[in-house]
Amino acid sequence: MRPQERLAVIQRCVVREMARLGQEFTADGEVVRGPGTTAVAVREHPGDDGSGHVDLGFVLHLGRADAPVVWDCAAGLGKTEEEKLANAVKMWATTTASVLVELADGRGVHADHADHAELPGWHAVQGPAAVFGFGNEHLAGWLAEHRVLPALAPALRPQLAGPGPVGVKLFLGGKADDDVAEVRVNGEVSEAASAALRAMDWPRGERLCWARLFVLLTAERAAAGQAASAGAVAPAPMRAPAPARPRGLFARWREARRAGR
């Protein structure tokens, strides 16, 4: 597939997946424009031919030279390149785009809000966990019962600076004696946080199973201002987002799967 064909496929998938999150996005040249000043940019994935990978950047203030862009990459499986790209965009939308939409909306609908004592001064917006593979209910259950982000806080704190936003992506899984644990902070691998994640006692089974999570950290004082200036629905105060009880990572993942069917 040629680069322009890949771009067209990815953009169509972004429009579709954002609509599932209640957001109207439209392809416009090299970007996909959303409500207010939001947009999604696409770039070629480095390394291999990128047939099953997408690199997507959520732009909070399109047109500003200093606009924060939250980049994330995702990979998808499938029989054709188009199917792989579609599944990669769906993975990104489930775990990452849901967080960016929640940042602007602020109602606790698409992701959960938290202020962890282990990360003073930072507000966390955490989306659903995408858990896939054999026996995924064991890994999903563990994620629902454990506070992963606070456990990684000592390794993450030295890498947090400025008002953010800071994107933290976690990927963990595999199987016994062949596992993988990776934490990326703004796209860069954090060796310390990855080692801390690997040391946690999440279940390693005999068959392959993985989980992917995304958390956005913003300085508490800046969070509400960033969301409001993105031009979406005026958010509720970020420290008291929604009275509903958090549904947890796996519950949100199951809801996302049902919505996508």
C-alpha positions as CSV (number, residue, x, y, z in Angstrom):
1,M,0.0,0.0,0.0
2,R,1.4,3.4,-1.0
3,P,1.8,6.1,1.7
4,Q,-1.1,8.2,0.5
5,E,-3.3,5.1,0.5
6,R,-2.2,4.2,4.0
7,L,-2.9,7.8,5.1
8,A,-6.4,7.6,3.6
9,V,-7.2,4.3,5.3
10,I,-5.9,5.5,8.7
11,Q,-7.8,8.8,8.5
12,R,-11.1,7.0,7.7
13,C,-10.5,4.7,10.6
14,V,-9.8,7.7,12.9
15,V,-13.1,9.3,11.8
16,R,-15.0,6.1,12.5
17,E,-13.4,5.4,15.9
18,M,-13.8,9.0,17.1
19,A,-17.5,8.9,16.2
20,R,-17.8,5.9,18.5
21,L,-16.5,8.2,21.2
22,G,-19.1,10.8,20.4
23,Q,-16.7,13.1,18.5
24,E,-17.2,14.4,15.0
25,F,-13.8,14.4,13.1
26,T,-13.3,15.1,9.4
27,A,-10.2,14.4,7.2
28,D,-8.7,17.7,6.1
29,G,-5.4,17.2,4.1
30,E,-2.8,15.7,6.3
31,V,-4.8,15.9,9.5
32,V,-8.2,14.9,10.8
33,R,-9.9,17.9,12.4
34,G,-12.1,17.5,15.5
35,P,-14.2,19.8,17.7
36,G,-12.7,23.2,18.6
37,T,-8.9,23.2,18.1
38,T,-8.5,19.5,18.4
39,A,-7.1,17.3,15.6
40,V,-5.3,14.0,14.9
41,A,-2.1,13.9,12.9
42,V,-0.6,10.9,11.2
43,R,3.0,10.1,10.6
44,E,4.8,7.1,9.1
45,H,5.9,4.5,11.6
46,P,9.7,4.3,11.7
47,G,11.6,1.0,11.2
48,D,9.9,-1.7,9.2
49,D,7.4,-1.1,6.5
50,G,4.8,-0.1,9.2
51,S,2.1,-2.3,7.6
52,G,0.5,-3.0,10.9
53,H,1.6,0.1,12.9
54,V,0.1,3.6,13.2
55,D,1.7,6.7,14.7
56,L,-1.1,9.1,15.8
57,G,-0.7,12.5,17.4
58,F,-3.7,14.1,19.2
59,V,-3.3,17.9,18.8
60,L,-4.9,20.0,21.5
61,H,-4.4,23.4,19.9
62,L,-4.2,23.1,16.2
63,G,-2.5,26.1,14.6
64,R,-0.3,27.0,17.6
65,A,3.4,26.5,17.2
66,D,3.8,25.5,20.8
67,A,0.7,23.3,20.8
68,P,1.0,20.1,22.9
69,V,0.7,17.0,20.8
70,V,0.2,13.6,22.5
71,W,1.8,11.0,20.2
72,D,1.2,7.3,20.5
73,C,1.8,4.3,18.3
74,A,-0.3,1.1,18.1
75,A,-0.1,-2.1,16.2
76,G,-2.9,-4.2,14.8
77,L,-3.4,-7.7,13.5
78,G,-5.3,-8.9,10.5
79,K,-5.2,-10.7,7.2
80,T,-4.8,-7.6,5.1
81,E,-2.9,-4.4,5.5
82,E,-6.2,-2.4,5.7
83,E,-7.5,-4.7,8.4
84,K,-4.2,-4.4,10.4
85,L,-4.4,-0.6,10.2
86,A,-8.1,-0.6,11.2
87,N,-7.4,-2.7,14.3
88,A,-4.4,-0.6,15.2
89,V,-6.5,2.6,15.1
90,K,-9.2,0.8,17.2
91,M,-6.6,-0.1,19.8
92,W,-5.4,3.5,19.9
93,A,-8.9,4.8,20.2
94,T,-9.8,2.4,23.0
95,T,-6.8,3.1,25.2
96,T,-5.5,6.5,24.2
97,A,-8.1,8.6,22.3
98,S,-10.6,7.9,25.1
99,V,-8.3,9.6,27.5
100,L,-7.9,12.7,25.3
101,V,-11.6,13.0,24.8
102,E,-12.1,12.7,28.6
103,L,-9.5,15.4,29.2
104,A,-11.7,17.8,27.3
105,D,-15.1,16.5,28.4
106,G,-14.2,16.0,32.1
107,R,-17.3,14.0,33.0
108,G,-15.7,10.6,33.8
109,V,-17.5,8.9,30.9
110,H,-14.6,7.8,28.8
111,A,-11.8,7.4,31.4
112,D,-11.2,7.7,35.1
113,H,-9.7,10.6,37.0
114,A,-7.4,10.2,40.0
115,D,-5.0,12.2,42.1
116,H,-2.4,9.8,43.5
117,A,-0.5,10.8,46.7
118,E,2.5,9.1,45.1
119,L,2.5,11.6,42.3
120,P,2.0,15.0,44.1
121,G,1.0,17.8,41.8
122,W,-0.1,15.6,39.0
123,H,-3.6,14.7,37.9
124,A,-4.1,11.3,36.1
125,V,-6.7,10.5,33.5
126,Q,-6.6,6.7,32.8
127,G,-8.4,5.0,30.0
128,P,-9.6,1.4,29.6
129,A,-7.1,-1.4,29.4
130,A,-7.1,-3.4,26.2
131,V,-6.4,-7.0,27.3
132,F,-6.1,-9.6,24.6
133,G,-4.8,-13.2,24.2
134,F,-5.4,-16.5,25.9
135,G,-6.8,-16.4,29.4
136,N,-7.0,-12.7,29.4
137,E,-9.5,-12.6,32.2
138,H,-6.7,-13.4,34.7
139,L,-4.6,-10.5,33.6
140,A,-7.6,-8.2,33.4
141,G,-8.7,-9.2,36.9
142,W,-5.2,-8.5,38.2
143,L,-5.2,-5.0,36.6
144,A,-8.6,-4.3,38.1
145,E,-7.4,-5.1,41.6
146,H,-4.0,-3.4,41.6
147,R,-2.9,0.2,41.6
148,V,-0.3,0.0,38.9
149,L,0.4,3.7,38.3
150,P,1.1,4.5,42.0
151,A,3.4,1.5,42.2
152,L,5.4,2.9,39.3
153,A,5.5,6.4,40.8
154,P,9.1,6.3,42.2
155,A,10.4,5.4,38.8
156,L,8.3,7.9,37.0
157,R,8.7,11.0,39.1
158,P,12.2,11.9,37.9
159,Q,10.8,12.0,34.3
160,L,7.9,14.4,35.0
161,A,8.5,18.0,34.3
162,G,6.5,21.1,33.3
163,P,2.7,21.3,33.1
164,G,2.5,18.4,30.7
165,P,0.6,16.7,29.3
166,V,2.7,13.7,29.9
167,G,1.6,10.5,28.2
168,V,2.5,7.2,29.9
169,K,1.9,4.0,28.0
170,L,2.2,0.6,29.6
171,F,2.5,-2.7,27.7
172,L,2.8,-5.9,29.6
173,G,2.2,-9.6,29.1
174,G,3.6,-12.6,27.2
175,K,3.8,-15.8,29.1
176,A,5.8,-17.5,31.8
177,D,9.5,-17.2,31.2
178,D,8.9,-15.1,28.0
179,D,7.2,-11.9,29.3
180,V,7.5,-8.3,28.3
181,A,7.0,-5.2,30.3
182,E,7.5,-1.7,28.8
183,V,6.7,1.7,30.0
184,R,7.0,4.7,27.7
185,V,6.9,8.3,28.8
186,N,6.0,10.7,26.0
187,G,7.0,8.0,23.6
188,E,10.4,7.2,25.1
189,V,11.1,4.0,26.9
190,S,11.6,4.4,30.7
191,E,14.0,1.7,31.7
192,A,13.4,2.3,35.4
193,A,9.6,2.2,35.1
194,S,9.8,-0.8,32.8
195,A,11.9,-2.7,35.3
196,A,9.4,-1.8,38.1
197,L,6.5,-3.0,36.0
198,R,8.3,-6.3,35.2
199,A,8.9,-6.8,38.9
200,M,5.2,-6.7,39.7
201,D,3.4,-10.0,40.3
202,W,0.9,-9.8,37.4
203,P,-0.1,-13.3,36.2
204,R,2.1,-15.1,33.7
205,G,0.3,-18.0,32.1
206,E,1.4,-20.8,29.8
207,R,-0.1,-19.1,26.8
208,L,0.3,-15.6,25.3
209,C,-1.7,-12.7,26.8
210,W,-1.0,-9.0,26.8
211,A,-2.4,-5.7,28.1
212,R,-2.0,-2.2,26.9
213,L,-2.9,0.9,29.1
214,F,-2.5,4.7,28.6
215,V,-2.5,7.4,31.2
216,L,-2.3,11.1,30.7
217,L,-0.7,13.2,33.5
218,T,-1.3,16.9,33.7
219,A,-0.2,19.4,36.4
220,E,-3.3,19.9,38.5
221,R,-3.5,23.7,38.1
222,A,-3.1,23.5,34.3
223,A,-5.5,20.6,33.6
224,A,-8.8,22.5,33.5
225,G,-7.3,25.3,31.5
226,Q,-5.9,23.0,28.8
227,A,-9.2,21.2,28.4
228,A,-11.2,24.4,28.2
229,S,-8.9,26.0,25.6
230,A,-9.2,22.9,23.4
231,G,-12.7,24.1,22.6
232,A,-14.8,21.1,23.6
233,V,-17.6,21.0,26.2
234,A,-16.7,23.0,29.3
235,P,-15.3,20.4,31.7
236,A,-16.2,19.9,35.3
237,P,-13.4,20.7,37.8
238,M,-10.6,18.2,37.3
239,R,-10.2,17.4,41.0
240,A,-13.9,16.4,41.3
241,P,-14.8,15.1,37.9
242,A,-17.8,12.9,38.3
243,P,-19.7,11.4,41.2
244,A,-20.0,8.0,39.6
245,R,-17.8,5.3,41.1
246,P,-14.9,4.4,38.8
247,R,-15.7,1.3,36.8
248,G,-12.1,0.1,36.5
249,L,-9.9,-0.7,33.6
250,F,-11.5,-4.0,32.5
251,A,-15.1,-2.8,32.8
252,R,-14.4,0.1,30.4
253,W,-12.6,-2.3,28.0
254,R,-15.6,-4.6,27.9
255,E,-17.9,-1.6,27.2
256,A,-15.6,-0.5,24.4
257,R,-15.7,-3.9,22.8
258,R,-19.5,-4.1,23.0
259,A,-19.8,-0.6,21.4
260,G,-17.5,-1.6,18.6
261,R,-19.5,-4.7,17.5
